[in-house]
Amino acid sequence: MKLIGIFLFILSLSACTADRSDGVYSIHSIPTSGGKVAIVRFNENTGETWYRKRGKFKIVIDQTIMPSGSYSLELMSWSTGWGLLRINNETGETWVAKDLIWEEIIDEKAALITQEK
């Protein structure tokens, strides 16, 4: 019964936001396999992302410095675990987290335009 209460509390936190001096943060949660819950904290202005592991938030690594902007995050549940997608709402640039490292998904049309220049 206690576990159900904790689970419902965590779900109620899903996608709630709080203003901070360095951005707007949101927290996302979903149930995963084995009765566990994935919890992710996200800075909507910088795209910085942290995942909860053993009671601590650990950063999802960016391979480049992200410019300030407007970012959105999708947290997805799969049969084998969970995954993350991030998009820059202004440019459409999109990333997927692979092994908790952000990897850009190349836009084929944008890549062709760049090659033509």
N, C-alpha and C positions, 0 to 999 in steps of 0.2 A: 504494500500500500504506500509506503514511504517513497519507493522508487517511482510510482505513478505520479505522486505529487511533485517530485523533483522534475520529472519529464515534462509535466504540464507547465511548471514554472519556466523551464528553459524555452519551451515553445512560445510562451507568452512574450519572451524577450526577442523573438525572431523579428529582425528588421526594424527594431526600435532605434531611434537616433538620439544623439545628444550633441549640442553645440560645444565646441572647444575652441581655444584660441588658434590652434593650428589646423582646424578643419571640422568637418562633420563626420562623426563615427557612427557606424551601424554594426549591429551584431546579428549574425545569422546562425540558425541551428536546424538540423534535420536528424531524424533517427537513421541509424545505419545498421548494418548486419550485426547480429549478436546482441541486440538490445542496447547498443551503445548510442551515443549522441555526438555528432560532429558539431563543434562550435567554432565560429570564425568571426574575428573582429576586422572591420574594414574602414579605411579612411577614404571617404567619397571625394575628397579634394586632391589627394595625392595618389590614390590607387594602392597605397600600402596595405598589406594584408597579413594577419596573424592567425594561426590556428592554435587551439587549446590542446596541450599534450601534458598529461600528468599534473594538472592543476596550474600550468604556466602557459602563457601565450608565447609562441615561437613564430618568428617572421617567415613568411613565404618569400623566398629570395627573388629579387629583381636583377636581371642581367644588365640593365641600363638604368640611368637616373630618369625617373619619371617626372615630366613637367607637371606643374599644378594645372588642374582642370576639373572636369566633372566625370567621375567614373561610377560604374555600376558593377555589381558582383552577382553572380549566380552560383549557389551552392547546390550541388546535385548528389543524389544518393544512387549508387549502383549496387548490384548484387555482391560485388567484391569490395565495396568501400564507398568512398565519396570523392567528388571532384569539384574543381573551381574553374569558372570562366569570368573574365573581366573585360569590360569594354570602356573605351574613352567615348563618352557621350557626344563630344564635339567633333571628333575626327573619325570615329568608327573603328579605330585601331582596336584589335581584339587579342587577348592572350588566354592560354590554357595553362593551368599549373600541372607540370609533369614532375613527379617526385619532389613536390613542394618547391619547384623553381618555375617562375613565370616564363613561358615561351610564347613569342608572338606568333599569331596565325597570319601568314602572309596573304594579303588580298591580291589575287591574281591580276585583276584589272589594274590596280595601282602599280603593281610590279611592272606590267607591260608599259604603262605610261612613263615610268621612270626610265626604263631601258631605251625608249624612243628618243628621249631628250639628249 
